[in-house]
Amino acid sequence: MRPFRTLFRLGPLLAILMVLLVLSACGNSNNQVNGKSAPEAAATEEAVSTAAADTATAEPSAAAEELPKEIRIGYQVSPNGELLAKSLGLLEKKYPDVKISWLKFDSGRDVNVAIASGGIDFGLLGTPPGASGIAQGLPDQVYYIHDVIGQSEALVVKSDAGISSLADLKGHTIATTFGSTSHFSLLSALKQKNIDPGTITILDMQAPDIVAAWQRGDIDGAYTWQPSQSKLVEDGGKVIISSAEVAAKGGITGEFGVVHNDFIAKYPNAVKGYISVLDEAVKAYREHPEDSAAAMSGELGLTPEATLKAMNEIIVLDASQQTAPEYMGTPDQPGAFGQLLKDTGDFLVEQKSITESPDLSVYQKALRNDLYPVQ
């Protein structure tokens, strides 16, 4: 890979990110909570679901439109509000007469393929695959920013590999998932230290394959997300740099939700209904973190304690934050998130992942900030 130019601007999004990171530091596919007895799972679900109901936003009326017979959600195993909503069955409770299908994906590029083929209605993406989808004209729009990534993604290396800094990576084999937020952060970190990626063997692997390659001794390290990151650390790894440190120098990443154009055109109230479910989940996530960690631990394959640690490594956003200037903004005043996607798209062009990054206005038009009431 060739060196690339610095693309990121340190603006209001970065300033807010760093404040939130400090504050947060203080502070497969089934619908069951795995790894616990039935009474324990039921008790956890009841505690968090009750809290979610207490903090729920007003439910939009679906009387003016027919609900779909099925809602298909392409999710990734990330310790955020969407995974909590899945673990507690909140969408199933909201729409008991609608079939809710949770389809698990290991990377954003696979979510893009599913969106392009019409295989899912909603999907979760990191900023690089999300920007790629917008640039390539995929039939989807951004309806919710789930989280800003901090320490939940990191470069983990084997303790006996003789690597103590990014400069020591030369000549070593490092795995990551190409086109992902982790890949983006790895290359951004190397650029920030003026290290030529061509001096490192960088392999493209899905997160589950990274863990297996680590255990076989095929790689010296990996830049990856939770829960794979924790599994590598538990198996003799050490963190060299996290995405929080990369973001501090301009390489900001996050995760957001997209909805298929056809679905939102036909069922706009169902989209608003899912937004209200995510809002419930995020508020329960914040107010009852231990119960939330217990609910998500089975899906993540981590202990509740490790899950809680992973939760503290990201910044989750509720519905009221979506239209803030540092995020989606409003139809009249687009937020900084559109510029972040544009910068990420420009990065992908330099990496030859896509052929063209459109004008800023194209990224801004993909943000459905009109789904939210004016604050």
Beta strands, then each sheet from edge to edge (+ up, - down):
strand 1: 70-75
strand 2: 99-104
strand 3: 122-126
strand 4: 140-149
strand 5: 153-158
strand 6: 173-176
strand 7: 201-204
strand 8: 221-225
strand 9: 237-242
strand 10: 254-260
strand 11: 314-316
sheet 1: 2+ 1+ 3+ 10- 4+ 11-
sheet 2: 7+ 6+ 8+ 5- 9+
end
